[in-house]
Amino acid sequence: MIKTIVSAVKQAVFSKSFLVSLIGVVAIIAASSIQQILEAFRADELLMIGFHDTFIANALVSDGMTLALPILAALPFTSSFVDDVKSGYIKAYLPRTNRLNYLTSRCVACAVSGGLVLALGILASYVISALVFLPMEAPLHKDVKAPSYFAELMANVMLFFCSGAFWSCVGLTFATLTSSKYMAYASPFVLYYVLIILYERYFDALYVLYPKEWTAPTQEWMWGNFGIVLLILELTAIVCLAFGIAAQRRLSQI
């Protein structure tokens, strides 16, 4: 099973779709903060300490990032099962392994690629931001302790990784249920905004199912960020189980 999973993960991560999505994450972060970029280059004085950190932090909670998150997470590998079935590749692949190993590899690779593309995109944007803005920032005073911006960023990266993994698996499941490649990309976006609308218009007490809370928490969560991660992992497991059931039925017809 491990070899099958590793092979699927490599297929997902080292693909053109993953690269396109990764570039998309970097582009969205830059475009979401274009006003800050212009103001920084127009400033006559040095930028405040930690500007490059706050630049990324503001971009991650922007409307642009919120809009693009489920789509970017879904691009790398959500259509893999449907593609394998429709191309006939699965008939040649299954004799080399068993159904459980194959379906597990698809779930793991989908989750890893969906989460990793967001995490790597954020980290790449952070590196670019540091290279561009650090020389323009005011120096830190000797007696002042450096803020823990990077630790906060890594906590956000973990939340985005888990959220991306979940929405990627949602696309995989809906694509399998409908046998449609297009649903792999559309379903995460649609469900994402259905949950946002339900919370903002009707059920404002149900913040645990509010997708924006999963990446930028404003409420008091039990166990903090770990509570969010635990919730998303549980939802991801449920979605993957649904994928397994739907995929088993689809394979029985081949």
C-alpha angles and dihedrals in degrees: 000000000000092000091049092050093046091049092050092047091051090049090052099042099041095053136108091243091057092050092048091050091047091053088046092057092052091046094049092050091050094045092047091058101037091124091055090049093053093047091049093054092044094050116113093202133055116280120252119271112276095018091142090055096048089045091062093039091055092046092054092059095042124117090245093059091044091052095048102039100089092042096049091047091051098050103078106057115346094110094049098106094046090047092051092050098044094045093048091236091124091066090062095040102049096062087062093056139004132267095255093054092045096049092043091052091052092051094046094045091047093050094044095047094045093051097037095053090058094043095048091044092054093046092048090051090050092053091049091047091051093049092050103039107028093078088052096051127097114256120258114253116245094239094047120092114232112251117246094243095141093053089053090048092053090051089054091046090056091052092049091048092054093044092049091049091053096048091046090055090047089058091047091052097047091045089054093047093051099030086228125132091201092058088060089069101030102046098064090050093047095046090044092058095040088059091046092051093046091053099041096044108027118007108035091158093062095078094147089075094045106111094209089060090059093064103024108026117200098166130073105265122196106253090006117243091354088064090055092048091049092051093049092047090053092049090047091052090051092049092047090051089053089050091051092052093046093045093049090055091048093050092050088063093056 
